[in-house]
Amino acid sequence: MLDIDTRRRIDSARDTLVGIVPDPKGQVEQITIALIYKFMEDMDNQAEEFGGKRKFFTGDFARYSWSKLLRSGLGGHETLNLYAEGILKMPENPGIPPLFRNIFKNAYLSYRNPETLKMFLKIIDEFDYDHSEKLGDAFEYLLSCLSSQGDAGQFRTPRHIIDFIVQIVDPKKDETILDPACGTAGFLISAYKHILSANKDSKGNSTLTPEEQGRLIKNLVGYDISHDMVRLSLVNMYLHGFTNPRIEEYDTLTSMERWNEHADVILANPPFMSPKGGIRPHNRFSVQSKRSEVLFVDYMTEHLTPTGRTGIIVPEGIIFQSQNAYKQLRKMLVENYLVALVSLPAGVFQPYSGVKTSILIFDRTLAKRSDSVAFLKIENDGYSLGAQRREIDKNDLPAAAEFLRTWFRSILSIPSTKSISSIPSIPSIPVTPSTKSIPSISSNPSIPNSLIVEKEKIAANGDYNLSGERYRENHIRRSVFPLRQFEDVCTLEYGSSLTKENRIDGEFPVVGSNGITGYHNSYIVEGPAIVVGRKGSAGAVALIEQNCFPIDTTYYVKQTNTNQSDIRFLYWILKSLGLSELRGGAGIPGLNRTEVYQTHQIPLPSLEIQKEIVTEIEGYQKVIDGARAVLDNYHPHIQIDPEWQMV
C-alpha cells in the first residue's frame, strides 16, 4: 500500500515540473527517467557495500553519476548540461543491461530551466532503490496521473476495472499471458499479482517453486506500438520484481513477425482510434477491415490457444455497427468464442472520455459447451461517473464477478454432449456482506442487470447484435396497448449543418445536443418538435415548443402518420426508453438510429387515449415543478441564542 511520504514525494515532483512540463505524460516520463537514473547509483552503492564492484557509473560514465550531479558547488547550468548529456549517452553505457538501454532509448531532458532541475533532482534524491511493494505501488500511483488521451486513442484503464477482468478470466501459474497493446503493463502486473495471491498457503506464504516463479515471469508478454509506453511498461514491471520483462515495441496490427505466437490468456484494452484512411493491416486476419477495433478483436481470436481465454474492453461500435466487417466479426465471436458481455457505464474513463464501452469475455472451452451468452449491465463501478471519479458506496462489480464465476461453473458441470440451455437455472448467488452496499446481480433473467440469451436468438436476424437490452423481454415492450415497430410510428432524421457564424439573430431557435445555441431566420421543423441528441449528449430528448432549426449533432423526430400519434405522447415515450444507454463509439459517444429502431418498439393506443395520457403526465409534472420551486425558494432561518454553547 502506498505510504503518505512516498505519495507526497511524487506529488511534489509533479508540482515542480507542472509549470514547464504541462503534459501529464511528459511529467511521468521525466520522473521515470530520473528515478531509474538515481536507482542505478543506489545499486552501485549497494554493490560496493557488499564487497562488489560498481557497474553502472564506471569509466567514462563515472562523471555522470547521481552523486556528481548533486555535489555542492556545481552550478545550475553545469548540473543541467551534465544531466542532459548523461541521459542522452546512457544507451551507449556498456555497463548497463539491455533493459536499461531500452528505458533510456530516445530519452531526453525536455526543459532547460536550471532552478527547476535542481529542485526536481533534490526531490528524486529522497527515493531509495528497493524491490519492495512500496516502490511498485509508488510507480502505479505515478502512472495513475496519466489523464490524457494519446495520439492513437490510448486511455488509461482504471485499476479496479483491470482487476475485475483479470478476476473473471482467472489466469493460472503455468499459462502464457499476452497483452498486445500493453500501455503501462497494468493488465500484466494485475495478472501476476492475481496468480501470486492464488498460490499461497493458509499462512500467506507462496507455494510457487523457484522454477514455477521463473516460468511465470517468462510467461507474461506485452507489445505496444509506442516507445514511450514501452519505456513505462519496462520500468513498471522492473519495479514489481521483473529483472528482464518481456515487453516489445511492436505494431500488433501491421507486423507479422510474431503472428504465429499464441497465448493461453489475452488481456487488453487496445486503442480504438483508427487513423485517417484506416489501418493498413496484413492479409492474415480473418475479418477484412481497416478499423482498429475490428482488427484488435480479430487478433485476440486468432492468437488464442485451443483452450484459451480473453478479457478485452471494446467500444460500443463492436456491439451493434451494421457494416459487414462488424457483423462478420460478431458472428465469429458468438459461434466460437463469446461467453459473456459486461456493459460498463459511460463514465468509466472520465475525466478524459465519456466513451461507452463493454467487456467481452472469450473462452473457447466454454463456448463449445454452451448454447447461450451471458449479458450483464454495470450501473455503478464503485466510483462516481463524473470528472472527479470519487469513491461511492455502490458497486456492482463484486456481484457481477460472482455471477460469472457461477455461470462458468454451471457450464463445466454438465456433460459436454449437453448444452447449458438444458439447465433450468443457475443457483442463487450469495453476496458476502461488506462495508459497502453491493447490489446483488441475480441469475434470474428478470433482474434488470443480468440476462442469459441463447445464441440462436442472437443469430436470428443475421446481424448478431450484442446489445443485451435488445433481448430483454420484460422491458418497456410490456404494454396493454399494441406495440408498433419504431419506424412505423416515427423516424429520427438528421439535423442540418450550420456554422457558428450563420447562427444569426432571428426568430427560430437553433437546437444542438446541448440545447438552444442561437437563433436563425429560418426553420427546419415545425413546433412543437422533438429533438434527440446524436453526438455529445447522445440520447437526450427535448421538446421544443416552437418552429426550430436542429443542427447536425441532433436528430429530430418525424411522425410517420400524424393521424395516429400525438407529438407530445411520443416525447414522453422517447424519454422513457433510456436512449442514452445505446450511445457508443470511440471518441465522442454517438447514438446510432438503426440501433434505436432495432432495439425499441412503441406502444400506440388510440389518439384520444394518447392525449389523455399526456394530459395526466403533464398534470403530474406541474405538481413536481411546483414542489421544486417551493424547495428552491425555501430558506429556513433558525434563531440562534447567543448563550448557546458553540461546539
N, C-alpha and C positions, 0 to 999 in steps of 0.2 A: 504493500500500500504506500502511495506517495506521501512522504512526510512534509510537514509545513515548510521547513527550511529549504528543502530541495525545490519545492514549488515556488517559493519566494525568489530563489536564485534565478530560476528560468524566467519568471515574470520580470525580474529586474533586467535580465539580459535582453529580453524583447523590448522593454520600455526604453532601454538605452539606444536600441537600433531604430525604433519606430520613426524617428524624425528624418532619418536619411535612407532607411530601407523600409518604405511603407508597405510593401507587399508581404503578407504573412509567410508565403512560401520562401521568399528571399531571406526573411529573418531566420526561419528554421534551417535553411541551408548554411547560413553564416554561423549559427550556433553549433550545428552539426560538425562542420569542418574544424571549428575552434576546439570543441570537446575532444575529437579524435587526436588533434594536434597535441593537446595537453596530456591526454592519456598515454600517448607514446612516450612522453617524458616520464610519466609515472611508472610505466613498465620498465624503462631503462633504470630508474632509481631502484625499483624492486629487485631487478636482476643483480645490480651491484650489491644490494643489501644482503642477498643470499649467496654471495660469492661468485656470481656470474659476470658476464660482460654486457656492456651496452651494445645495442644493435640498431636502434632507430636513428639516433643522432651521433654518428661517428664519422671520422674522416672529414671530408669537405662539408658534410652536413651538420657537424658539431656546432657550427656558428649559428645555425637556425634553431637551436634548442629552445624550449619554452623558458628555461631559466635565463637564457641570454636575452630573450625578449623583455623580461620583466626586471632585469638588473637595474639597480639605481644608477642614475647619471646618464642613461640612454635617452636622448631627446625624442620628442613626439614623432617628428618626421623620420628619424632613424628607425624607430620602432615600426612605423608603418611600412617603410620600404623593406625592412628585413622580414617582416611577417608576410607581406605580399609576395616577396621573392621566394620565401620558403614554401608557401602554398603552391606556387607555380612549378617549382623544381622538385617537389616531393615525389611525383610519379617516377622520377629518374633515380630515386634513392635505392641503391642496391640492398640496403639493409632492411627494407620493409617487405612484408609478404604481398602476394598478388591482390589479396582482399583490400589492403590499404591503398595500393596503387589505383584500384578501381574507384575507391572513395574519393581520392584526390584528383582523379582524371577530370580535366576541364574545369576544375575548381579555381576560383579567383576571388580576390577581395573586391567587393562591389562598391566600395566607397573610399574616399581619400581624406577623411577627417581624422587627424591625429588625436585630438582630445577625445572624440567618441571611441576610437580604438583603444586608447589607454583605459578608459572606464570599462569598456567591454571585456578586455583581457583580464582585468582585475576581478570581475565577477566570475568569469570562467575559471579563474585560478582557485576559486573556492570549491570546485568539484574535484573529487578524487576518483581515480580509476578503481572500479570494483565490479566483479561479476555478480554482485548480489541482485536480488529482485528490485531493490531500491532504485538502482540505476536504470534498469529496464523500464520500470514504472515512470521514471522521470522522463525518459525519451518518449514513451507513449503519451504522456501529458503534453510534451512539446509538439508532437505530431497532431494532437487534437486542436492545435491552434491553426492548422491549415484550413481556413474557412473560405477559400476561394476556388472557383472552378478553373481547371487547367484548359489549355488550348484544345485538347482533344475531348473535352467534356468530362474530365475526371471529377468525381465527387468523393470526398472522404466519407467512408461508410461508418456510421456511428458504432461504437464498440459493442453496445448491447444487441444491435441487430446482427453483427458478425457472430457474436457468441450464441445467439438464438439459432442461426443457420447451422453452425458447427454442432450444436447440441442435437439438432434434428438429423443431420447426416451421419453423425457419430463415427468419425474416422477411428481406425484401430492402429495398434502399435506396429503391425507388420505391413501396413498398406502404403502404397505410394500416393502422395498428395500433391496436387498441382493447382496453382493459381496462375492462369495465363495472362492476367492483367493485374499484377500484384500490388501496384501502387506502393504503399509503405509496408507491405507484408503483414497487414493486420489479420487476414484470414489464416495465414500460415502459422503465425505465433499463437492465435487462438486455438488452432487445431493441435499444436504442440502442447499447450497448457491443458487442453481437454484430455489428451492421451495420458499425460503425466498424472492428472487427477484420477483417471480411471484405473491406474495401475499403482495403487497404494494399499498397504495393509491396514489393519484396524488401528494401528498406532500412527498412521500418516507417513510411514516410510515407503519409499519407492520399491516396487517389486521387479522393476526392469533390470535385467542383467547388463553389464557393460556392453556386451555385443548388441543387445536389443536397443540400448540407448544410442549407440553409434549408428545402427541401421536406421533408427527413427530420424535422426538428424539428416542422414543422406537422402531419406525418402521425401523430404519437403523441398519442393522445387517451385520457383516463381519466375515469370517473364514479365517484362514491361518495355514498352517502346521508348519511354523517356529515360534518358541517362540520369536526370535529377531524381526521378523516382527510384531508380535502381540504387543510387547512392544512399538514399534514405532507407531503403529496404535493407541494404547491407549493414548499415550502422544499427538499425533496429534489431536485426537478428543477432548481430555480434554482441550487442549489449544484453541479449537474452541467452547468451551462452553458446552461440554458434560460431565456432572459430573459423569455419570455412563454409559460409552459407551458399546454397546453390541458387543464386539469383542472376539471371542473364538478361542483358539488353537484347530484346528480340521482338520483331514485329509479328505477332501471332497470326494476323490475317493475310499477310502478303508473302511471308517467308515460308520455305518448305523444308529447311534443314532438319527440323525436329518433328516433321509431320508424322513419322512412323512411331513416335514415342507415345505411350498410353499411360493412364493413371487409374488407380482404383477409386480415388476420390478427387473430384474437381470442385473447387470453391471459388467464387468470383463475384465481383461487382464491376463488370467491364465498363469502359467509357462508351457511351452510345451515341456520340455525336459524329455523324458522317461528314467528311469534307465536301466542299462544292464539287459536284461531278461524281460523288460517291467513292467508295473504296474500289480499288482495282485488285481483287484477290486472285490467287492462282486457281487452277481449274480442278482441284481435288475436292472441293466442297460438294456435298450432296445437293444443297439448295443453291441455285444460281441467283445471286443478288449483289447489289452494290451497297446495301445498307449494313452498317456495322452491327446493329442489334441482331439482325438475322444471321449474319456470319458468325458472330461470337457464340450464339446458342447452338448453331450447327456444329461449330468447332468442339463444343463440350460433348455432343453426342458422338462425334467421330473419334474422340480420343479417350473414351471410357473403355475399360476392360470389360469382358463379358458379364461380370458381376458388379460393375462399377456404379457409383452414386454421385449425384451432383446437387449442389445448392447454389443457385445463381439468381441475382437480382436483375430484373428486366423492366424496361419502360412499358407503359400500357399499350403501346403500339403493337407489341408482340401478341397481346391478348386478343385484339379484335380487328386489326387492319385487314382490309379486304383484297389487297393486291395478291397476285398468285404466289409470290415467294413466301408471304406470311402464312397463307393457307396451307401451302405445301409443307412448311416447317411445322405448323400446328398438327397437321395430320400425322407426320412422322413422330412427333412427341407423344401424342395421345395413343398411338398404336404400339409404340415400343419403349417409351421412357418415362412419361409423366405419371407420378403417383399422387402428387398434391400441389396445390397452388395456394399461396398465402398472400392475400391482398393487404398491402400496407397503407396507412393513412398518408395523405398528400404532404403532410408537413415533416416527414421523417428527415428529409435532407435540408431543412431550414438550418441556418438563416440564408444559405446561398442558393436554394432552389425549392420551389413548391411542387416539383415534378412528382407525379403519381407513379408508384412502382409496385411490383409484385415479386414474390419469391417463387421460383419454380423448383420443385424437388423431383429429381430423376432417380430411379432405382431400377436397373434392368432386371433384377431378380423379381422384385415385387410386381413390376409392370407386366411380366409374363403370367403371373398368378392371379392378377386382379382384373376384373371387367369394369372397374369403376375408378373415378378420380375424386379425391377429397378437396373441397374448396373451403378455405377459412378466411374470414374477414376480420382484420385487426382494427378496432376502433381507437384504442389507446395503447401506446407502447411504453408507458411509464413516465413520459415527459410531455409537457405542453407542446402544441403543434405550431406555436408562433415562432417569431425570430429568436427569442431568448431560450427556448427549449428547457424550461425549468422542470425539475422533478415533481411529479404529481403522484397521487395515491391510487391511480387507475392504471392497470397493466394487464392486457390480455395475453401477453407472450407466454408466461408460465403455463397457463391453462391450455393454450394452443399447442405448446410443445408436448404436454401430457396427452392431449387428444391424438396427436400424430403418432406418438410412440405406441399408444394403444391400437390405433388403426393399423400400423405396420405389423404389430404382433398378431393381430387378428388375421391378417393376410397369410402370415407364415404358419399359423396354427392349423390351417386346413390342408388336405391333400392337394398336390399340385394339379390333379385332374379336375378339381372343382374350382369354381370361381368365387371371388369374395361376395359377389352378388347373391350367392346362395345362403349367406349368413344373415339371419333376420335382423340382428342389431349388434352393436358394439357395447360391451359392458359399461355401466356408468363410471365416470371418471372422478375419483376423489381429488379434491384440491387441497393441498396442505395449507393450513392457516398460516398467516404471516402478519407482519406489522402493517402490510399494505392490504388494501381491499382488492382482491383479484377476482374478477367476474369469471364464473365457470363457463367454459365453452362445452356444451353438451354434445354428445354424439348423435343426439336426436336431430334429424334434419329440420324439424320445425323450429329449432332455436335459430335466430337470425344469423348467428356468427359461424355456423358450420353447415356443410352440405355435402352429401355424397352422391355423385352423379354417374350413371352408367355411361361407358364410352360410346355405346350405341346411340344414346340420346345426344351426346356431344357431336357425333358424326352425322346426325340425321339430315341436316340440310346442306352438308358438304363444305361449310366454311369453318368447322371445328372451332367455333367461337369459345373462348375461355373466360368469359365474364360470368362469374358464379351467379350473379343476380339474375341472369337470363333464365336460369334453370330453377329458380325458386318458385314453387307453386303456391306458396302462401303469401305472395307479395301483394301488391295493390290490385292484382288481377282478380282477386276475390271481390265480387260485386253482385248486388241484387239486380243491377242493370246490365243490359247486353254489352259485351266487350267488343270493341272495334279495333282493327289494325290502325296503328298511329297515322299512317299516310292516308287512310280512308277518311280521317277526321280533319287533319291539318298537316301541313308540311313546314319545315324550317328552311327559310330562304336566306341566302347571303345578303348582308348589307352591302352598301356601295363604298368604294374608297373615296376619301375626302381629305385633302391636306389641311394642316392647321391654318394655313393662310387663307383657305377657302371657307373657313368657318366664320363667315362674316355676320355682322349684326342683321338679324332677320327675325321672322316671327315663329319659325318652326325649330324645335329643339333638335340638336344633333346628339344622338344617343350612342355611346360606346359601351364596352363591357363594364365600365366603372360608373355608368350613369350619364347624365347630360354634360357634354363637354363644350357646348357652344350653341349658336343659333344660326340658321341658314334661311335663305329666301325661297327655298323650295322644299318639297317633302316627297318621301317615297311611299309611305303607308299612311292610310287614314286612321285617326284615332277613334275610340281607344284601341291601342295596339300593344301586343305582347312582344317584348324583346328578350332574347335569351343570349347570355354571354357565350361567345365561341372561343375566344382566346383570353388569357388573363383570368378574369373572374368567370371561368367557364362553368356553365350550368346554372348561373344565377338568373332568376326570372323576374322581370319587372313589367308593370302595366303603365303605359304612357297614355294619359287621358286625351291628348290632342294629336293632330297630324304631326308626324316626326320624320327625321332622316336617320335611320340606323346605319352605322358605318360598318366597315368590313371586319371588325373584331366581334361582331354580333350576328345572330340570326334574328329574323322577325318571323312571326307566325302567320301563315297564310291559311285561312279556312278553306277546306275542300268544298264545303257546301254550307253557306251561311244560313240556310233554312233549317239545318239540322243541329247546329251548335251555336251556343252563345259565347261570345269572346271572353266575357268575364268568368264564365264557368270553366273555359279552357285554361284561363290564367290560374285559377285555384287548383285545377287538376295538375298542371305542369309544375306548380310549386310543390305539390305533394309527391312527385315522382322521385325526388332526390337526384336530379340530373347531374349535379356536381360530382356524384360518385362515379360517373362514367368518364370523367375527364382523364386524359392521359397524354402520352408522348413525351419525348425528351425536350429539354429547354423549357419554353413556356407551355404549360399544360393547356390542351385544347379539348373541345367537345366535338366528337365525330357524329354527325347527324344520322349516318347509316346505322351506327351502333344504337342510337336512340330509337330509331324505327324498329330495329330487330329486338330490342330489349323490352319495350313497353307497349302495352295496349291501353286504350282509353275507354272507360265506362261511359256509355252515352244514353241517358234516359231521354224522355221526350223534352222538347224545347221548353215547354211550360214548367216541367219539374226542374230543369236546369236553372231557370230563373228563380224559382222558389228557393233552391239550394243556395244560390248566390246571395239572395236577399238575407237568408238566415246567417250565412257566414259573415257577411259584411256587417250585420247587426252585432254579432259577437265581436267583430274586430273593432267596432266603435266603442264597445264597453272596455275592451283591452286598452285601446288608445287613451280612453278617458282615465282609466286607472293609472296608466303610465304618467299621464300629465299630472295627476294628483301627487304621485310619488316624486316626480321631478321637481315639483314646487313645494314639497313638504320639507320644511326646515325646522325641526323641533328645537326648542330652546329650554334648557334646564337651568333654573335659577341656582347659582352656586352660593352657598352660605360661606362667607369669608372665614368663619370659625371652624369649618370642616377641616379635618387633618388631610394634608396632601401626601400621597404615597406614590 
